[in-house]
Amino acid sequence: MKTEVRQAAVVTVVVALCGVLLGLLWLWLAPHVPLIADDQAVYLKDSEGEQAVGVDGVFTLLAVGFGALSALAVFLVSRRGGVPLVVALALGGLLGALLAWRLGIWLGPTPDVAAHARQVGKGVTFDAPLELKAKGALLAWPVAATLVHLGLTALFGPRDPEPEFEQEHGHEQAGPYPSEN
């Protein structure tokens, strides 16, 4: 049990630290939401643009990919699995997603939109801060990791030994029900 808990702790930390890579990829690949300011307010440059939704979509798709890859890596390292390992995978995925979200916001454009608008001037296009409006996207990594690990374990994991069947009336039973002869 100590070995499983130690492995689980390592998996949690390694998977969570992968959140740095997810945050950097999200910052790099997410669409930029263009804003423009006049004398009175800041507006979306393209009011019908889908960039804000794209920011959430990119994060979600990247998180699902990270979940699948982290589950595959954990499965390949330890095929026997176990409950502590799966819990560590889910917890590490959640911590990694939280780290990626905060890192992307921290490294992205400034969250002080009014000050940024004053700095660039009236009529100049600038990028909105990186925001994750769909907070449920933070669960994409742990859910994907858990489901992929479950699927890999079900398909390729070690099997329990088949029970030996008793012989009855000189015939071997083919299943749990007695044969009719």
C-alpha positions as CSV (number, residue, x, y, z in Angstrom):
1,M,0.0,0.0,0.0
2,K,2.9,2.4,0.7
3,T,4.2,1.9,-2.8
4,E,0.9,2.7,-4.3
5,V,0.5,5.8,-2.3
6,R,4.0,6.9,-3.2
7,Q,3.3,6.3,-6.9
8,A,0.1,8.2,-6.6
9,A,1.8,11.2,-5.0
10,V,4.4,11.3,-7.8
11,V,1.6,11.0,-10.5
12,T,-0.3,13.9,-8.8
13,V,2.7,16.2,-8.9
14,V,3.9,15.3,-12.4
15,V,0.4,15.6,-13.9
16,A,-0.2,18.9,-12.1
17,L,3.1,20.3,-13.3
18,C,2.0,19.5,-16.9
19,G,-0.5,22.3,-16.3
20,V,2.3,24.8,-17.1
21,L,2.6,23.4,-20.6
22,L,-1.2,23.5,-21.0
23,G,-1.3,27.1,-19.8
24,L,1.4,28.1,-22.3
25,L,-0.3,26.3,-25.2
26,W,-3.6,27.9,-24.3
27,L,-2.0,31.3,-24.3
28,W,-0.4,30.6,-27.6
29,L,-3.3,28.9,-29.4
30,A,-6.4,30.7,-28.0
31,P,-7.9,33.3,-30.4
32,H,-7.4,36.9,-29.4
33,V,-10.6,38.9,-28.6
34,P,-10.2,42.4,-30.2
35,L,-11.4,45.4,-28.3
36,I,-11.6,49.0,-29.3
37,A,-12.2,52.1,-27.2
38,D,-13.7,55.5,-27.8
39,D,-14.1,58.4,-25.4
40,Q,-16.7,56.8,-23.2
41,A,-16.3,53.0,-23.3
42,V,-14.5,49.9,-24.5
43,Y,-16.3,47.7,-27.1
44,L,-15.8,44.5,-28.9
45,K,-14.4,45.3,-32.3
46,D,-16.4,42.5,-33.9
47,S,-19.6,42.3,-31.9
48,E,-20.6,39.1,-33.8
49,G,-17.1,37.4,-33.4
50,E,-16.8,34.0,-31.8
51,Q,-13.3,34.5,-30.4
52,A,-14.5,34.6,-26.8
53,V,-16.1,31.2,-27.2
54,G,-13.1,30.0,-29.0
55,V,-10.9,30.8,-26.0
56,D,-13.0,28.4,-23.9
57,G,-13.1,25.8,-26.7
58,V,-9.3,25.8,-27.1
59,F,-8.8,25.3,-23.4
60,T,-11.3,22.5,-23.3
61,L,-9.8,20.7,-26.3
62,L,-6.3,21.0,-25.0
63,A,-7.4,19.8,-21.6
64,V,-9.1,16.7,-23.1
65,G,-5.9,16.0,-25.0
66,F,-3.7,16.4,-21.9
67,G,-6.1,14.1,-20.0
68,A,-5.9,11.4,-22.7
69,L,-2.1,11.7,-22.8
70,S,-1.6,11.7,-19.1
71,A,-3.9,8.6,-18.7
72,L,-2.0,6.8,-21.4
73,A,1.3,7.6,-19.8
74,V,0.1,6.5,-16.4
75,F,-1.3,3.3,-17.8
76,L,1.9,2.4,-19.7
77,V,4.0,3.0,-16.6
78,S,1.8,1.0,-14.2
79,R,-0.6,-1.3,-16.0
80,R,-1.9,-2.7,-12.7
81,G,-3.4,0.6,-11.8
82,G,-5.3,0.8,-8.5
83,V,-7.6,3.2,-6.9
84,P,-4.8,5.5,-5.5
85,L,-3.3,5.9,-9.0
86,V,-6.7,6.8,-10.6
87,V,-7.5,9.3,-7.8
88,A,-4.0,10.8,-8.3
89,L,-4.6,11.1,-12.0
90,A,-7.9,12.9,-11.5
91,L,-6.5,15.1,-8.8
92,G,-3.4,15.9,-10.8
93,G,-5.5,16.7,-13.8
94,L,-7.7,19.1,-11.8
95,L,-4.6,20.8,-10.3
96,G,-3.0,21.0,-13.7
97,A,-6.1,22.6,-15.2
98,L,-6.3,25.2,-12.4
99,L,-2.6,25.9,-12.8
100,A,-3.0,26.3,-16.6
101,W,-6.0,28.6,-16.2
102,R,-4.2,30.9,-13.8
103,L,-0.9,30.9,-15.7
104,G,-2.7,31.8,-19.0
105,I,-4.4,34.7,-17.3
106,W,-1.3,35.9,-15.6
107,L,0.9,35.8,-18.8
108,G,-1.9,37.0,-21.1
109,P,-2.9,40.6,-21.7
110,T,-3.5,42.8,-18.7
111,P,-6.9,42.3,-17.0
112,D,-7.2,46.1,-16.4
113,V,-9.1,46.9,-19.7
114,A,-9.7,50.5,-18.9
115,A,-6.0,51.3,-18.3
116,H,-5.0,49.3,-21.3
117,A,-7.5,51.3,-23.5
118,R,-6.1,54.6,-22.2
119,Q,-2.6,53.4,-22.8
120,V,-3.2,52.4,-26.5
121,G,-5.4,55.4,-27.3
122,K,-8.8,56.0,-28.8
123,G,-9.7,54.0,-31.9
124,V,-6.8,51.6,-31.6
125,T,-7.5,47.8,-31.5
126,F,-6.1,45.9,-28.6
127,D,-6.5,42.4,-27.1
128,A,-8.9,41.6,-24.3
129,P,-7.6,39.7,-21.3
130,L,-7.6,35.9,-21.5
131,E,-10.6,34.6,-19.7
132,L,-12.1,31.2,-19.1
133,K,-15.8,31.9,-18.9
134,A,-16.9,28.2,-18.9
135,K,-15.4,27.1,-15.6
136,G,-16.6,23.6,-16.3
137,A,-13.8,23.3,-18.8
138,L,-11.5,22.9,-15.7
139,L,-13.0,19.4,-15.3
140,A,-12.2,18.4,-18.9
141,W,-8.7,17.1,-18.0
142,P,-9.6,15.0,-15.0
143,V,-12.7,13.5,-16.6
144,A,-10.9,12.7,-19.8
145,A,-8.0,11.2,-17.9
146,T,-10.3,9.0,-15.8
147,L,-12.3,7.8,-18.7
148,V,-9.3,7.0,-20.9
149,H,-7.5,5.2,-18.1
150,L,-10.7,3.2,-17.4
151,G,-11.0,2.3,-21.0
152,L,-7.3,1.3,-21.3
153,T,-7.5,-0.8,-18.2
154,A,-10.7,-2.5,-19.4
155,L,-9.2,-3.3,-22.8
156,F,-5.6,-4.0,-22.0
157,G,-5.2,-4.4,-18.2
158,P,-4.4,-7.6,-16.5
159,R,-7.2,-10.1,-16.2
160,D,-8.3,-12.1,-13.2
161,P,-7.6,-15.8,-13.6
162,E,-10.5,-17.8,-14.9
163,P,-12.2,-20.0,-12.3
164,E,-11.7,-23.7,-12.6
165,F,-15.0,-25.5,-13.2
166,E,-15.9,-28.7,-11.4
167,Q,-16.5,-31.8,-13.3
168,E,-20.0,-33.1,-13.0
169,H,-21.1,-36.5,-14.3
170,G,-18.0,-36.9,-16.3
171,H,-18.6,-33.6,-18.3
172,E,-16.9,-30.3,-17.8
173,Q,-19.3,-27.4,-17.3
174,A,-19.1,-24.7,-19.9
175,G,-20.6,-22.0,-17.7
176,P,-22.3,-21.3,-14.5
177,Y,-25.3,-23.4,-15.4
178,P,-25.3,-27.2,-15.5
179,S,-25.3,-28.7,-19.0
180,E,-28.4,-30.5,-20.1
181,N,-27.6,-34.1,-21.3
